[in-house]
Amino acid sequence: MTPSLLAALAGGLAVLLLVCLVAYATGRRRGIAAGRGAALAEAPVDLRCRALESGCCPVCGTRFPAADTGDAPPDGLGSETCYNPGAR
């Protein structure tokens, strides 16, 4: 192999490596942005599902009245709080 052929081959590999790195970085950023958008869209639905399943607000820990008994909570909200380690 001649030195000029080796130089051309090394230059071509360097360009290929650079193109691959740019494509990887671009795809990673787009994937992170898409995942963040999906999480923001799904978070309210997930919080609502957890609240309905547990009978407790996952944010503040307020207990909801039982839907089948018809009892009205004081002040329009449940006064009892349930265990919620994330509540402040």
N, C-alpha and C positions, 0 to 999 in steps of 0.2 A: 504494500500500500504506500502510496505517495503521501508526503506531508500535507499537500493541499487537499487531498481526499479526506484525510483524517481531520483536518481543520473544518472542512465543510460538514462532515458528519457530526463533529462536536457542536458546531454552531446550530445545526438542525435539531439536535437533541436538546440543546439549551432553549431554543424557541419552542419546541414541543412541550418541554417541562414548564415553561412560563405560561403557555396557553392552558395547560392542564390546571395549574395553580389558580389562574384567574377564573377559569370555569368553576372550579371547586369553591372558591371564595364567593362567587356570585350566587351559585346554587345554595350554598349554606345560608347566606343572608336572606335569600328569598324564602327558603324553607322555615327559617326562624320567624320571619314576618308572617307567613301564612299560619304557622302554629299558634303564634300569639293572637292573631285575629280569630282563629277558631276557638281558642280558650276564652277570649273576651265575649264571644257570642254564646258560648255554652255555660259560662259561669252562672248567670242568673237562673237559667233553667235548672242547673244542678242544685243551687241553693234552695230553690223552691221545692224541688223533689225531696231533698233532705228534710226540709221543714214539714212537708206534708206526711212523710213517712214516720218521722220521730215525734211529731206533735210539738216540737220545740224549734224556736228560731235559731239557726246555726250561727248567727251573727251576735245577737244580744242574749240569747238563752231564755227568752220569754216563752212560757208554756201556753199553747193555744187551747181553747176550750174544745171538748170533744164535740165533733160535728153531729153525732147521732143523739146526744142528750139534749141539745138545745139550750144549755145553760149559757147565760151571757156573762162574759168576764167584766170586771169593774173597769171603768174608764175606756172601754172599747178594746182593751188589751188584757192579756193574761197577767195576773199579778204575781203568780208563782214563777220562779225561775227553775230551770232544770240544769243539770250539770253540763257545763260547756267549758272545756279547758281553754278554748280560744277567746272566750268572752272576757272583757275587761271589767 
